[in-house]
Amino acid sequence: MASSRALAEASPATARRGQHPGIALTVIAATQLMVVLDITIVNIALPHIQQALKFSTTDLSWVINAYTLTFGGLLLLGGRAGDILGRRRVFIVGVLVFSLASLLGGVAQSSAWLLAARALQGLGGAIASPTALALIATNFREGPERNRAFGVYSAVAGAGGAVGLLLGGMLTSWLSWRWVLFVNVPIGIAIALLAPLYINESERHPGRFDLTGAFTATGGMVSLVYGFIRASDHGWTDTVTLTAFGLAVVLLAAFLVNERRVAQPITPLHLFRERNRSGAYGLMLCVSATMFSIFFFITLFVQNILGFSPLRAGFAFLPISVAIIAAAQFAARNQLRWGPKPFLVAGSLLVLGGVIWATRIDIHSSYAGGILGPTLLFGLGMGSIFVPVLLTAVSRVAPHETGAATGMLNTTQQVGGSLGLSILVTVYGTASRNEAGQQVAAFLRQATPAQAAEFRASGTLPAPYSSEVLVHGIATAFQMGLVFTSLAVLIAVFVIKVRRAPQAAPVSPSGGGT
C-alpha cells in the first residue's frame, strides 16, 4: 500500500517529462527568451513611451535601468530560493510575477506606474532565470543530452536581445508600444501551466535566506551603476555621483564581510576558489559589458544616421541572431570532441575583432559596409562562448549549489551589461560634448545669420554636424569597449585552463528527489 501510494504521488512529476523531454526544454527556453528579450524589446518603443507618459529624456533611461538593475541585483537571491524551496516551484512563481508585472506595465497611466512595473518585472525575471538554467542541469543527463540542452538554452539566451529589437519594432509599428509588455502575458500563462506537467521538481535543500547578503549586493550594484549613469550627465566631481560610488563601496564591502560570516550565504564564496569557474564568471562579465553596448549604440546609428524605421532597425539585427544560434549549436555539438578551451579563445577573439571593426564607423558608413560585418563577427563570437562558459561554470558544483552557481553566472551577465553600458555611455557623453564644441564652431563659421539665430534659439545642431557628434561618440565608446574584450581574450587564454569537456557534478536526471 505504501509503495503504491508513493508511486502514485511521484508519477505526475516524472511520467510526462520522461516521454517529452523536448517539451520540457521548450518551456525552459521560452522562459529565458521572454526574460532576456525584455531587456531590448522596449528599446525600440522608447520614443513612443516618452510621448505617451510624458517622460523627460533623463528619466526615460530608467525604463531600461529599472528592469536590468533589479534583474541583475536579485539574481543571486533567485538562485538561492530555487535551491531551498524547489526549483520548479520557484520557477513558476517567477514566471507568474513577470507576467503580472508585464500586464501592469502595459496598462500604465503614468511614468511612476511604468517604472514600478518594470522593477517588478526585474524581480520576476531574477526568480525565473537562474532556476530555469538550474532546471536544465537537473532535468537532463550529463553528457550529450545536457550539452544539447545547454546549446538550445544558450542560443535562445544569446539571440534574445536581437529578437527583442525585431519584435519591438514589429509590435510598436503595427500595434502600440504597450504590446511590447502585453506580449509576455499569454506566454507566461502557458509556461506556468505546462511546467508542472513536463518539468521535474528538484530536491529541496534545508536552508535560510541570506536577506542581508541580498540587500547589500543589490544596493551596492544599483549604486555603482547609478554612479556611472549620473557621471555621464553631471561629471565625476558631482556630489551625488561621488556619494553613489561611496555608498556602492560600503555596501559591496559589507556584502563580502557578510558572506564570510553567515552559515548559509547567498553566494558561497568558495565557488570562486576553482580557477576555471572564476574565469568563466570573469569572461561572461567582460563580453556582456560589450554585448549590451553593441545593441544600444548600433540601434542609435541605424535609426539616427541611416534613417531606418523601428521595424527596419529590428530586421537589421537578424544576421547577428542567426550567427549566435549557429555558433552556439556548433559549440554544443563539439564540446566532447574539443572541449571548451578552443571555443572560449576563438569566441573571444571574434568578439574582439568585431569591436575593432566597429571602432572604424563614421558618418559615411553604410549598413552593409560598416555594420553587418562587425555584428556578424560579434554574433559568431558570442555564440561560441555561451555553451562552454555555461558548462565550465557548473562543472563540479554540488547539486545543492547549482542554483547559486548559475545565479552568479546570470548576475555577471546582467551586472556586466549594466556596468559596461553605463561606462561606455559615460565615454560617449564626454566624447560627444567635446566633438559638439568643434562642430558648433565649424557650423557658426559657415552659417548664415538666420541659421545662426535658429541654432541659438533651439540649441540643436543641424545635419550633418549633429551626425558627426553622434558618430564620433559611438566610435569612441567602442574604443573603450576594446578594454573589456581584450580582458576577455586574456581570461580565455591565460586563466581558464580546462581543455577537455568539463564534467558537471552528479545530478539525478529525474531532478533529485522526485
N, C-alpha and C positions, 0 to 999 in steps of 0.2 A: 504493500500500500504506500509506504513512504517513498520507495523508489519510483513508483508510478507517478506519485504526486510531484516529485522533484523533476521528473522528465517532462511532465505537462507544464510545469512552471517555466522550465528552461526553453522549451521548444519555440515559443513566439519570438525569442530574441535571436535564434540561430537558424531556424529552418529556411526562411526565405533568403537570408544573406548567403547561405551555402549554395543556393540554386541560382542566384542572380548577383554575383559579385560586381558585374558591370553597372547595375542599378545603384549599388552602394557607392561605387566610385563616382558615378554621375551626380548623386546627391551631394557628396562631399565637394566635388569640383565646382558644382553650380554655386554652392555657398561661397567658396573662395572667389569665384568670378564676381559674384554680387558684391562682396565686401571690397575687393580690390578695385573694380572698375568705378566704384562710387567716388574714389579719390579724384578721378579725372573726368567723369561724366558731367560733373557740374561746371567744369571749366568753360565749356562752350556756351553754357547758358548764363554766365555771369552778367553780361550786359543787360539781358532781359530781367534778371533778378534785381539788378541795381535800379532799373527804371520802375519796376513794379512795387518794390518795397522801400524805395527812397533811401538806399544805402549811399553813404559818402564813398569816395574812391578808397580812402584808407580803410574804412570799416568793411568794405566789400571783401578784402583779403581774408577776413575771419570766417567767411562762408566755407573756405577750404581749411583754414587752420583749426577751426573748432572741431572738425572731424578728425584730421590727421593727428593733432596733438592728443586728443582724448583716446583715439585708437592706439597710437604708439605708447602712450603713457600707461595704459591699463592692460596691455597685452600680457604682462607678467602675471597679474592677478587672474586673468582669464585662464592662462595655462595651469596655474596652481588650483583653481576652482575645479577644473576637469579632473585633476589627479585625486582630489579629495571627495568630490560629490558624484563622480562618474562622468565620463567624457560625453557620452551620447546625451545624457540628461542636460548637461550644461550647454552642449552644442545646440539643442533645440531651444533652450531659453534664450541664448544669444541671437538666434535667427528670429525669434518672435519679437524680441526687443528691437532689433534692427528694422523689422518690418513695420512695427508700430511707429517708430521714430520717422520712418520714411513717409508714412501716411500723414503724420502730424506736420512734417516739413512741407509736404505737398499742398496742404491747406493753409499754410502760414499766412497771416494777415499783417505781420509787422516784422521788422528786422530782428528784434529780440526773440520773437517766437521762432523764426527760422534758425537762428544761431543755437537756441536751446535744443531744437530738434536735431540739428547737426551734431551737437555734442552727445546727445543720446544715441544717435546712430553710431558714433565712435565707440561708445560703451558696448552696444550690441555686437559690433564688429570685433572688439577686443575679446569678448567672451567666445564668439563663434570661431574666429580664425585659428587660434592656437589649438583648440580642441579638434577642429577639422583635420589639421595636419597630424595630430597625435592619433586620430582615429584610423588614418592610413597605416600607421605603424602597428596598431593593434588589430586591424581587420584583414591584413594581407600578409601572407607568409614571406619570411625573409628570403631574398634571392630574386630571381627574375620577376616573380609576381609583384613583389613590393617595388622593385625598380621600375616596372612598367607603370604602376600606380603613381609613384613619385613623378614619373615623366609626364603623365597626364596632368597631375596637380601643378607641376612646375610650369608647364606650357600655359595652362589657364592663368596661373598667378602672374606670369611674365607678360602675357599678351593682354591681360585685363585692362591695363592703363590705356593702351591704344584702342582697344574695343570700346572703352568708355568714351573716348573722344569721338569715335564714329557714331556710337549710339546717341550720345548727347547732341550731336549735330542733327541727326535724323529727328529725334523727338522734339527738339527746340524748333526746327524748321517746319515740321509737319503738324505738331500739336501745340505744346506750350512748355515753358520751362518747368512747370510743375510736374510734368510727366517724367523728368529725369529722376524724380523721387518716387512717384506713384508706381513706376515700373517694378520696383522692388517688392511691392506688397503681394501680388499673386505668386511671384516666385518664392518668396519666403514662406507663404502659407503651404505651398506644395511641398517644399523641403521639410517643413515641420511635420506634415502628415506622413511622408514617405520614410523619414529617418527611423522611427520605431520599428518599421516593418523590415527594413533591409540593412540596417547598420547594427552591429553587435555592441552591447554595452561593455565598458571596461570595468575592471575590478576597482572597487572603491578603496582608497587607502586612508586610514585614520590620519587626522592632522588638524591643524588650526590655520586660520587665515592670518597672514602677516600684514595686517592693515597699516601698521606704521611704515613698513617697507613699501607698500603700495603708494601711500600718500607721499612719502619723501621722494620716491623715484619719479612719480608722475609730476609732482610740483616742481622738482628740480629740472626735469626735461622741458616742461612748459615754460619755466622762467628763462632757461637757456635759449630756447628758440625765440621767445618773445624779445629777448635782449638783442638778438641779431636783427629781427624784423624792425624793431624800434630804431636800431642804429642806422638802418638804410634810409630812414626819413629824417632823424633828428641828430645823427652824428654819434661818435663814440664817447664824447665827453658829456653827453646829456645825462642829467641826474637820474632820470627814470631808467635809462639804459644801463648805467653803472649799478643801480640798485637791483635791476633784474639779474645781471650777471653775478652780483654778490650773493643774492638770495639763492641762485642756482648752485653756487659753490657750497653754500651752507647746507642746503637740502640734500645734495648728492653726497656730500661727506657724511651727513647723518644717516643716509641710506646705507653706505658702506659699513659704518660702525654698527648699525642695527643688524645688518645681515650677518655680521660676525658673531653677534651676541645671542640672537634668538635661536631656539632649538629647531624651529621649522621655518627657515627663511623663504621668502617668495622667490628669491634667486639663490640657489645653492652655489656659493662662490667656488666650491671645489670643481664645478663644471668647467671653470676656466683653467684648471691645472693641466688639463690634457691639451697638448700643444696644437694638435690638428683642429680640435674643436674651437679653441680660441682664434686660430687663424681663419676658420670658417666664418666666425662672427665678425671679425675684422674685415674680411673680404666683402661680406654682404653689406656692411656699413658703408664701405667706400664706393662700391658700384651703385648702391641705391642713392647715394648722395648725388651721383651724376645722372641716374635714370630719371628722377623726378624733374631735374633741371632741363634735361633734353626735351621732355614733353612740354614743359612750361614755355621755354624760350622758342622752340620751333613753332609752337602754336601761335605765339605772338608774331613771328616772322611771316608765316604763310598767310595770316589774316591781315596784318597791318602793312606788310611790304608787298606781298604778291597779290593781295586783294581777294583771297579765297573767301567764299561764304562759309558759315559754320559747317554745313553739310560737306562741302568740298574739302574743307580742312580735315574733317574726320576721315574721309576717304584717303587723304594724303598719308595717313598713318597705317593704312592696311599693310604695306610692304613690311614694316617693322613687326607687325603681328605675325605675319607668315614666317618671317625669319626666326622669331623667337620660338614658335611652335615647332618648326622643322629642326632647329638646332637642339631643342630640349628632347625631342623624341630620339634623335640620333645619339645624344649623350646617354639617355636612359638605356637604349639597346646595347650599348657598347661598354657599360661600366664593368661588367665581369671580364671583358677581354682586355681592356687597357687601364682600368682603374680611374680614379678621379683626377690625379695629378695632371695628365696631359690636357684634359678639358679645362681645368681651372687656369692653367697657364695660357693656353691658346685663347680661351674666352676673354681673359683679362687683356691680352694683347690686342684682340679685336676691338674691345671697348676703347682702349687707349687710341688705337688707330682711327676709330670713328670720331673721337673727340678732337684729335689733332686735325683731322679733315674739317671738322665743324668750325674750328677757330679761323679758317680762311674765308668764312662767309662775309660777303659785303653787299652793298646796295644793288649790285648788278647780278647777284647770284639768282639763278633760276631754280625751280624745284628739281628738275632732272639733273642739272649740273652742280648744285650746291647743297641740296637737302637729301635726295634719295640715297646717294652713296654713303654718307656718314651714318644715316639712320639704319641702313641695311647692315653695315659693319657692327653697329651698336646692338642691333637685334640679334645677330648671329652670336655675338659675344655673350650677351645676357642669357640667351637660351642655352649656350654651352655651359654656363656656370651654375644655373639653378639646380639641376639634378645632383651633381657631385657635391655641391656645398650643403644641400639638404642631407645627403647620406653621410657626409663627414660630421655634420653637427649632431646627428642622432646615433652615431656609431658608439657602441659600448656604453650606452646610457642605461641605467637600471629602469625597469618598466615603470616604477612609481614616480620617476623623474622625467619621463618622456615629455609630459606637458610643459614642465619648466624649461627643458632644453629647446623644444620647438617654440615656446613662447618667447624665449630670448632671441631666437633667430628672427622671428617676426618683428620683435621690438627693434633689433638692429636695422632691419629693413626700413621700418616706418620712421624711426628716430633719425636714422642716417639720411633718409629722404628729406625729412623736415629740416634738419640741420643744414644739409647740403644746399637745399633750395634757398634757405634764409641767408646763408653765407654768400651764395652766388648772386642773389638778389641785391645784397649789400654792395657787392663788387659792381654789379650792373648799375646801381643807382649812382655810385661815385663816378664811374666812367662816363655815364650819360650826362651828369651835371658838368663835368669837365669839357666834354665834347660840345655840350649845348652852348657854353660860353664862346667857343671858337665859331660855331655855326651861326650864332646870333651876330657876332662881329662881321662874318662874311656876308650874311644876309643884309645887314644895315648898310654895308658898303655899296651894294648894288640895288637896294630897294628904292622905289620912288617915294616921294613924301607921303602919298596916300597909303602905300603898303607899309611904310614905317609906322604911320599913325595907327593903322589897323592892328599891327603887331603889338604896339604898346597898350592898346585897349584890351586885346584878348589874351596877350601873353603866350600865344601859340605860334610856333614856327610853321610856315607853310612847307609843303613838299618842294624839293627833295631834301631840304635842310633837316626837317624833323625825322625823315627816314634815316639820314646819316647818323643822327643821335641815337636812334633806336638800335640800328645795326652795330654801331660801334660798341654800345653797351652789351649787346648779346655776345659779340665776338670776344670781348674782354672777360665776360663771365665764363665762357667756355675755356679761356686760358687758365682761369682759376680751377676749372673742372679737371684740368690736366694733373693737378696735385693729387686729387682723390684717385683718379685712375692709375697714376703712377704708383701710388701706395698699394693699390690692389694688385698690380703686377708684382711688386716686391714681396707681398704676402704670399701670393701664389707660388712664386719661385723659391723663396728662402724660408718661409715659416711653415707652410704645410708640407709635410714630408711623406704622407701616406701615398703609396703608388698602386697597391692592389685595391680591389673593391673593398671598402670598409664593411666590417661585419657588425651589424647592429646588435644591441642587447637582445637576448632571447625573449620573444614576446609570443604568447599564445595566439595563433591565428583566429581563435574564436573570441578574442577580446579580453582575455584574462580570466575573469570569473564567471562568464556566462556559459 
